[in-house]
Amino acid sequence: MPTSDLAFYTTRELIAELMGRQTFLGVVVHSVEEKRDENWGEERVFKVHFNKNLDSATASRLLDTVAGHMDPCL
C-alpha cells in the first residue's frame, strides 16, 4: 500500500488490518484521543491491542521491555 493511501484509513481500520494478519506478532499502542496539536495536557490514555498470536502475559512482557528502553523525559 503506498504511503499516501494511509491517509484514507482511520486508526481503527489500520489496527483491525494488523490484528487480522496471521503474520503480525506484536502489539499496537495508540492514544484514545487523536493528537491534534503539540500540547497533550497532563493525562494521556492509551489502548493496547494484540491478536491471537500473543497471549496477554507475552504482550505484557513485550511492553515492559519496550518501556525499559524509552526515554524517561518523554
Biopython code that builds the backbone (N, CA, C, O; Angstrom):
import numpy as np
from Bio.PDB.StructureBuilder import StructureBuilder

atoms = [
    (1, "MET", "N", (0.852, -1.169, 0.000)),
    (1, "MET", "CA", (0.000, 0.000, 0.000)),
    (1, "MET", "C", (0.899, 1.234, 0.000)),
    (1, "MET", "O", (1.743, 1.368, 0.886)),
    (2, "PRO", "N", (0.745, 2.134, -0.961)),
    (2, "PRO", "CA", (1.545, 3.360, -0.971)),
    (2, "PRO", "C", (1.278, 4.203, 0.274)),
    (2, "PRO", "O", (0.153, 4.237, 0.773)),
    (3, "THR", "N", (2.298, 4.873, 0.768)),
    (3, "THR", "CA", (2.177, 5.681, 1.981)),
    (3, "THR", "C", (1.045, 6.690, 1.881)),
    (3, "THR", "O", (0.332, 6.917, 2.858)),
    (4, "SER", "N", (0.875, 7.286, 0.737)),
    (4, "SER", "CA", (-0.174, 8.294, 0.575)),
    (4, "SER", "C", (-1.573, 7.704, 0.775)),
    (4, "SER", "O", (-2.495, 8.425, 1.155)),
    (5, "ASP", "N", (-1.738, 6.416, 0.527)),
    (5, "ASP", "CA", (-3.032, 5.762, 0.715)),
    (5, "ASP", "C", (-3.421, 5.644, 2.182)),
    (5, "ASP", "O", (-4.606, 5.523, 2.494)),
    (6, "LEU", "N", (-2.449, 5.676, 3.089)),
    (6, "LEU", "CA", (-2.740, 5.544, 4.519)),
    (6, "LEU", "C", (-3.621, 6.673, 5.029)),
    (6, "LEU", "O", (-4.360, 6.483, 5.995)),
    (7, "ALA", "N", (-3.563, 7.825, 4.413)),
    (7, "ALA", "CA", (-4.351, 8.966, 4.844)),
    (7, "ALA", "C", (-5.848, 8.711, 4.716)),
    (7, "ALA", "O", (-6.646, 9.412, 5.337)),
    (8, "PHE", "N", (-6.236, 7.730, 3.929)),
    (8, "PHE", "CA", (-7.653, 7.461, 3.695)),
    (8, "PHE", "C", (-8.234, 6.430, 4.657)),
    (8, "PHE", "O", (-9.408, 6.077, 4.545)),
    (9, "TYR", "N", (-7.432, 5.942, 5.600)),
    (9, "TYR", "CA", (-7.881, 4.937, 6.557)),
    (9, "TYR", "C", (-7.908, 5.518, 7.958)),
    (9, "TYR", "O", (-7.058, 6.333, 8.318)),
    (10, "THR", "N", (-8.876, 5.101, 8.740)),
    (10, "THR", "CA", (-8.940, 5.534, 10.134)),
    (10, "THR", "C", (-7.974, 4.693, 10.967)),
    (10, "THR", "O", (-7.512, 3.637, 10.534)),
    (11, "THR", "N", (-7.688, 5.171, 12.142)),
    (11, "THR", "CA", (-6.834, 4.418, 13.067)),
    (11, "THR", "C", (-7.440, 3.049, 13.339)),
    (11, "THR", "O", (-6.726, 2.047, 13.353)),
    (12, "ARG", "N", (-8.730, 2.999, 13.553)),
    (12, "ARG", "CA", (-9.408, 1.720, 13.830)),
    (12, "ARG", "C", (-9.258, 0.741, 12.673)),
    (12, "ARG", "O", (-9.034, -0.450, 12.886)),
    (13, "GLU", "N", (-9.383, 1.245, 11.452)),
    (13, "GLU", "CA", (-9.248, 0.380, 10.280)),
    (13, "GLU", "C", (-7.829, -0.172, 10.151)),
    (13, "GLU", "O", (-7.642, -1.345, 9.828)),
    (14, "LEU", "N", (-6.838, 0.669, 10.402)),
    (14, "LEU", "CA", (-5.450, 0.217, 10.314)),
    (14, "LEU", "C", (-5.136, -0.827, 11.387)),
    (14, "LEU", "O", (-4.459, -1.819, 11.114)),
    (15, "ILE", "N", (-5.628, -0.602, 12.604)),
    (15, "ILE", "CA", (-5.410, -1.566, 13.685)),
    (15, "ILE", "C", (-6.104, -2.882, 13.368)),
    (15, "ILE", "O", (-5.531, -3.951, 13.579)),
    (16, "ALA", "N", (-7.330, -2.815, 12.864)),
    (16, "ALA", "CA", (-8.060, -4.033, 12.510)),
    (16, "ALA", "C", (-7.315, -4.821, 11.435)),
    (16, "ALA", "O", (-7.279, -6.051, 11.477)),
    (17, "GLU", "N", (-6.727, -4.120, 10.482)),
    (17, "GLU", "CA", (-5.950, -4.781, 9.432)),
    (17, "GLU", "C", (-4.759, -5.532, 10.032)),
    (17, "GLU", "O", (-4.517, -6.689, 9.687)),
    (18, "LEU", "N", (-4.023, -4.883, 10.921)),
    (18, "LEU", "CA", (-2.883, -5.550, 11.564)),
    (18, "LEU", "C", (-3.325, -6.736, 12.420)),
    (18, "LEU", "O", (-2.722, -7.808, 12.358)),
    (19, "MET", "N", (-4.364, -6.550, 13.208)),
    (19, "MET", "CA", (-4.818, -7.616, 14.105)),
    (19, "MET", "C", (-5.321, -8.825, 13.330)),
    (19, "MET", "O", (-5.279, -9.945, 13.839)),
    (20, "GLY", "N", (-5.787, -8.618, 12.124)),
    (20, "GLY", "CA", (-6.302, -9.717, 11.313)),
    (20, "GLY", "C", (-5.230, -10.503, 10.563)),
    (20, "GLY", "O", (-5.516, -11.554, 9.991)),
    (21, "ARG", "N", (-4.019, -10.005, 10.564)),
    (21, "ARG", "CA", (-2.934, -10.678, 9.830)),
    (21, "ARG", "C", (-2.308, -11.777, 10.677)),
    (21, "ARG", "O", (-1.906, -11.541, 11.816)),
    (22, "GLN", "N", (-2.230, -12.965, 10.120)),
    (22, "GLN", "CA", (-1.622, -14.095, 10.826)),
    (22, "GLN", "C", (-0.131, -13.895, 11.030)),
    (22, "GLN", "O", (0.456, -14.489, 11.933)),
    (23, "THR", "N", (0.484, -13.068, 10.203)),
    (23, "THR", "CA", (1.923, -12.850, 10.302)),
    (23, "THR", "C", (2.293, -11.754, 11.285)),
    (23, "THR", "O", (3.477, -11.550, 11.552)),
    (24, "PHE", "N", (1.302, -11.031, 11.838)),
    (24, "PHE", "CA", (1.592, -9.947, 12.772)),
    (24, "PHE", "C", (1.856, -10.516, 14.157)),
    (24, "PHE", "O", (1.019, -11.218, 14.724)),
    (25, "LEU", "N", (3.033, -10.204, 14.694)),
    (25, "LEU", "CA", (3.400, -10.634, 16.037)),
    (25, "LEU", "C", (3.886, -9.401, 16.780)),
    (25, "LEU", "O", (5.038, -8.994, 16.630)),
    (26, "GLY", "N", (3.031, -8.822, 17.562)),
    (26, "GLY", "CA", (3.386, -7.608, 18.273)),
    (26, "GLY", "C", (2.169, -6.978, 18.903)),
    (26, "GLY", "O", (1.092, -7.571, 18.959)),
    (27, "VAL", "N", (2.364, -5.769, 19.374)),
    (27, "VAL", "CA", (1.277, -5.019, 19.991)),
    (27, "VAL", "C", (1.167, -3.658, 19.309)),
    (27, "VAL", "O", (2.138, -3.145, 18.753)),
    (28, "VAL", "N", (-0.014, -3.095, 19.363)),
    (28, "VAL", "CA", (-0.256, -1.746, 18.873)),
    (28, "VAL", "C", (-0.725, -0.927, 20.063)),
    (28, "VAL", "O", (-1.682, -1.293, 20.745)),
    (29, "VAL", "N", (-0.047, 0.176, 20.304)),
    (29, "VAL", "CA", (-0.424, 1.101, 21.375)),
    (29, "VAL", "C", (-0.815, 2.407, 20.702)),
    (29, "VAL", "O", (-0.050, 2.958, 19.911)),
    (30, "HIS", "N", (-1.996, 2.895, 21.015)),
    (30, "HIS", "CA", (-2.423, 4.164, 20.428)),
    (30, "HIS", "C", (-3.199, 4.981, 21.447)),
    (30, "HIS", "O", (-3.807, 4.449, 22.376)),
    (31, "SER", "N", (-3.157, 6.278, 21.244)),
    (31, "SER", "CA", (-3.858, 7.206, 22.116)),
    (31, "SER", "C", (-5.363, 7.078, 21.895)),
    (31, "SER", "O", (-5.823, 6.926, 20.763)),
    (32, "VAL", "N", (-6.111, 7.140, 22.972)),
    (32, "VAL", "CA", (-7.569, 7.124, 22.862)),
    (32, "VAL", "C", (-8.034, 8.385, 22.134)),
    (32, "VAL", "O", (-8.939, 8.334, 21.301)),
    (33, "GLU", "N", (-7.407, 9.511, 22.456)),
    (33, "GLU", "CA", (-7.720, 10.784, 21.804)),
    (33, "GLU", "C", (-6.754, 11.009, 20.650)),
    (33, "GLU", "O", (-5.565, 10.715, 20.772)),
    (34, "GLU", "N", (-7.244, 11.520, 19.548)),
    (34, "GLU", "CA", (-6.379, 11.877, 18.429)),
    (34, "GLU", "C", (-5.510, 13.058, 18.858)),
    (34, "GLU", "O", (-5.997, 13.999, 19.485)),
    (35, "LYS", "N", (-4.242, 13.007, 18.523)),
    (35, "LYS", "CA", (-3.345, 14.118, 18.851)),
    (35, "LYS", "C", (-3.557, 15.197, 17.799)),
    (35, "LYS", "O", (-3.268, 14.988, 16.621)),
    (36, "ARG", "N", (-4.045, 16.316, 18.213)),
    (36, "ARG", "CA", (-4.360, 17.394, 17.280)),
    (36, "ARG", "C", (-3.317, 18.515, 17.306)),
    (36, "ARG", "O", (-3.196, 19.271, 16.342)),
    (37, "ASP", "N", (-2.573, 18.621, 18.394)),
    (37, "ASP", "CA", (-1.560, 19.664, 18.487)),
    (37, "ASP", "C", (-0.405, 19.169, 19.339)),
    (37, "ASP", "O", (-0.406, 18.016, 19.771)),
    (38, "GLU", "N", (0.567, 20.012, 19.586)),
    (38, "GLU", "CA", (1.763, 19.626, 20.339)),
    (38, "GLU", "C", (1.489, 19.431, 21.827)),
    (38, "GLU", "O", (2.204, 18.668, 22.476)),
    (39, "ASN", "N", (0.486, 20.089, 22.388)),
    (39, "ASN", "CA", (0.197, 20.020, 23.816)),
    (39, "ASN", "C", (-0.840, 18.932, 24.094)),
    (39, "ASN", "O", (-2.003, 19.059, 23.713)),
    (40, "TRP", "N", (-0.406, 17.869, 24.760)),
    (40, "TRP", "CA", (-1.313, 16.768, 25.090)),
    (40, "TRP", "C", (-2.064, 17.008, 26.390)),
    (40, "TRP", "O", (-3.085, 16.368, 26.642)),
    (41, "GLY", "N", (-1.583, 17.902, 27.200)),
    (41, "GLY", "CA", (-2.177, 18.079, 28.522)),
    (41, "GLY", "C", (-1.478, 17.180, 29.522)),
    (41, "GLY", "O", (-0.450, 16.579, 29.214)),
    (42, "GLU", "N", (-2.027, 17.091, 30.697)),
    (42, "GLU", "CA", (-1.392, 16.345, 31.790)),
    (42, "GLU", "C", (-1.603, 14.845, 31.716)),
    (42, "GLU", "O", (-0.707, 14.086, 32.088)),
    (43, "GLU", "N", (-2.743, 14.399, 31.255)),
    (43, "GLU", "CA", (-3.073, 12.975, 31.292)),
    (43, "GLU", "C", (-3.201, 12.416, 29.882)),
    (43, "GLU", "O", (-3.772, 13.045, 28.991)),
    (44, "ARG", "N", (-2.655, 11.221, 29.704)),
    (44, "ARG", "CA", (-2.752, 10.538, 28.417)),
    (44, "ARG", "C", (-3.338, 9.152, 28.658)),
    (44, "ARG", "O", (-2.904, 8.437, 29.561)),
    (45, "VAL", "N", (-4.308, 8.781, 27.861)),
    (45, "VAL", "CA", (-4.933, 7.471, 27.973)),
    (45, "VAL", "C", (-4.660, 6.725, 26.664)),
    (45, "VAL", "O", (-4.873, 7.252, 25.572)),
    (46, "PHE", "N", (-4.180, 5.477, 26.806)),
    (46, "PHE", "CA", (-3.818, 4.690, 25.641)),
    (46, "PHE", "C", (-4.574, 3.365, 25.636)),
    (46, "PHE", "O", (-5.007, 2.874, 26.679)),
    (47, "LYS", "N", (-4.721, 2.805, 24.456)),
    (47, "LYS", "CA", (-5.278, 1.461, 24.283)),
    (47, "LYS", "C", (-4.182, 0.566, 23.743)),
    (47, "LYS", "O", (-3.329, 1.003, 22.971)),
    (48, "VAL", "N", (-4.214, -0.681, 24.154)),
    (48, "VAL", "CA", (-3.246, -1.671, 23.693)),
    (48, "VAL", "C", (-4.020, -2.788, 23.006)),
    (48, "VAL", "O", (-5.013, -3.288, 23.535)),
    (49, "HIS", "N", (-3.552, -3.174, 21.817)),
    (49, "HIS", "CA", (-4.172, -4.254, 21.056)),
    (49, "HIS", "C", (-3.123, -5.311, 20.756)),
    (49, "HIS", "O", (-1.980, -4.986, 20.437)),
    (50, "PHE", "N", (-3.512, -6.574, 20.860)),
    (50, "PHE", "CA", (-2.670, -7.676, 20.392)),
    (50, "PHE", "C", (-3.597, -8.771, 19.907)),
    (50, "PHE", "O", (-4.712, -8.914, 20.408)),
    (51, "ASN", "N", (-3.138, -9.548, 18.931)),
    (51, "ASN", "CA", (-4.012, -10.574, 18.360)),
    (51, "ASN", "C", (-3.717, -11.941, 18.978)),
    (51, "ASN", "O", (-2.971, -12.041, 19.952)),
    (52, "LYS", "N", (-4.296, -12.971, 18.415)),
    (52, "LYS", "CA", (-4.181, -14.310, 18.991)),
    (52, "LYS", "C", (-2.776, -14.899, 18.880)),
    (52, "LYS", "O", (-2.508, -15.961, 19.440)),
    (53, "ASN", "N", (-1.877, -14.225, 18.165)),
    (53, "ASN", "CA", (-0.500, -14.706, 18.069)),
    (53, "ASN", "C", (0.292, -14.490, 19.357)),
    (53, "ASN", "O", (1.355, -15.083, 19.540)),
    (54, "LEU", "N", (-0.223, -13.642, 20.246)),
    (54, "LEU", "CA", (0.402, -13.401, 21.553)),
    (54, "LEU", "C", (-0.636, -13.623, 22.643)),
    (54, "LEU", "O", (-1.806, -13.275, 22.481)),
    (55, "ASP", "N", (-0.199, -14.205, 23.750)),
    (55, "ASP", "CA", (-1.099, -14.245, 24.904)),
    (55, "ASP", "C", (-0.855, -12.987, 25.731)),
    (55, "ASP", "O", (0.111, -12.265, 25.482)),
    (56, "SER", "N", (-1.702, -12.718, 26.695)),
    (56, "SER", "CA", (-1.598, -11.468, 27.451)),
    (56, "SER", "C", (-0.293, -11.375, 28.244)),
    (56, "SER", "O", (0.254, -10.281, 28.388)),
    (57, "ALA", "N", (0.211, -12.480, 28.754)),
    (57, "ALA", "CA", (1.470, -12.446, 29.509)),
    (57, "ALA", "C", (2.645, -12.076, 28.600)),
    (57, "ALA", "O", (3.516, -11.303, 28.998)),
    (58, "THR", "N", (2.674, -12.618, 27.396)),
    (58, "THR", "CA", (3.750, -12.306, 26.448)),
    (58, "THR", "C", (3.652, -10.850, 25.997)),
    (58, "THR", "O", (4.668, -10.162, 25.912)),
    (59, "ALA", "N", (2.456, -10.382, 25.711)),
    (59, "ALA", "CA", (2.264, -8.994, 25.312)),
    (59, "ALA", "C", (2.704, -8.054, 26.436)),
    (59, "ALA", "O", (3.316, -7.017, 26.180)),
    (60, "SER", "N", (2.395, -8.416, 27.664)),
    (60, "SER", "CA", (2.788, -7.604, 28.811)),
    (60, "SER", "C", (4.305, -7.539, 28.956)),
    (60, "SER", "O", (4.856, -6.470, 29.220)),
    (61, "ARG", "N", (4.985, -8.674, 28.785)),
    (61, "ARG", "CA", (6.452, -8.680, 28.866)),
    (61, "ARG", "C", (7.066, -7.849, 27.751)),
    (61, "ARG", "O", (8.053, -7.147, 27.969)),
    (62, "LEU", "N", (6.485, -7.924, 26.551)),
    (62, "LEU", "CA", (6.972, -7.130, 25.435)),
    (62, "LEU", "C", (6.847, -5.641, 25.731)),
    (62, "LEU", "O", (7.783, -4.880, 25.490)),
    (63, "LEU", "N", (5.704, -5.224, 26.249)),
    (63, "LEU", "CA", (5.503, -3.815, 26.592)),
    (63, "LEU", "C", (6.450, -3.373, 27.700)),
    (63, "LEU", "O", (6.950, -2.249, 27.679)),
    (64, "ASP", "N", (6.700, -4.253, 28.670)),
    (64, "ASP", "CA", (7.618, -3.932, 29.748)),
    (64, "ASP", "C", (9.032, -3.723, 29.212)),
    (64, "ASP", "O", (9.733, -2.808, 29.645)),
    (65, "THR", "N", (9.450, -4.567, 28.273)),
    (65, "THR", "CA", (10.771, -4.440, 27.658)),
    (65, "THR", "C", (10.892, -3.138, 26.894)),
    (65, "THR", "O", (11.903, -2.445, 27.003)),
    (66, "VAL", "N", (9.865, -2.796, 26.117)),
    (66, "VAL", "CA", (9.883, -1.542, 25.354)),
    (66, "VAL", "C", (9.926, -0.349, 26.309)),
    (66, "VAL", "O", (10.678, 0.600, 26.081)),
    (67, "ALA", "N", (9.136, -0.390, 27.361)),
    (67, "ALA", "CA", (9.103, 0.717, 28.323)),
    (67, "ALA", "C", (10.481, 0.920, 28.959)),
    (67, "ALA", "O", (10.866, 2.050, 29.258)),
    (68, "GLY", "N", (11.203, -0.147, 29.159)),
    (68, "GLY", "CA", (12.536, -0.036, 29.755)),
    (68, "GLY", "C", (13.530, 0.676, 28.864)),
    (68, "GLY", "O", (14.545, 1.174, 29.349)),
    (69, "HIS", "N", (13.256, 0.734, 27.560)),
    (69, "HIS", "CA", (14.151, 1.396, 26.607)),
    (69, "HIS", "C", (13.699, 2.798, 26.234)),
    (69, "HIS", "O", (14.371, 3.481, 25.461)),
    (70, "MET", "N", (12.575, 3.229, 26.772)),
    (70, "MET", "CA", (12.059, 4.556, 26.420)),
    (70, "MET", "C", (12.776, 5.640, 27.218)),
    (70, "MET", "O", (13.213, 5.419, 28.348)),
    (71, "ASP", "N", (12.884, 6.800, 26.609)),
    (71, "ASP", "CA", (13.488, 7.967, 27.264)),
    (71, "ASP", "C", (12.547, 8.430, 28.380)),
    (71, "ASP", "O", (11.384, 8.729, 28.110)),
    (72, "PRO", "N", (13.025, 8.494, 29.624)),
    (72, "PRO", "CA", (12.146, 8.899, 30.728)),
    (72, "PRO", "C", (11.668, 10.348, 30.631)),
    (72, "PRO", "O", (10.747, 10.739, 31.348)),
    (73, "CYS", "N", (12.272, 11.138, 29.769)),
    (73, "CYS", "CA", (11.868, 12.532, 29.622)),
    (73, "CYS", "C", (10.678, 12.719, 28.702)),
    (73, "CYS", "O", (10.147, 13.825, 28.596)),
    (74, "LEU", "N", (10.243, 11.643, 28.027)),
    (74, "LEU", "CA", (9.121, 11.769, 27.086)),
    (74, "LEU", "C", (7.817, 11.898, 27.799)),
    (74, "LEU", "O", (6.772, 12.014, 27.158)),
]
sb = StructureBuilder()
sb.init_structure("model")
sb.init_model(0)
sb.init_chain("A")
sb.init_seg("    ")
for serial, (resi, resn, name, xyz) in enumerate(atoms, 1):
    if name == "N":
        sb.init_residue(resn, " ", resi, " ")
    sb.init_atom(name, np.array(xyz, "f"), 0.0, 1.0, " ", f" {name:<3s}", serial, name[0])
structure = sb.get_structure()
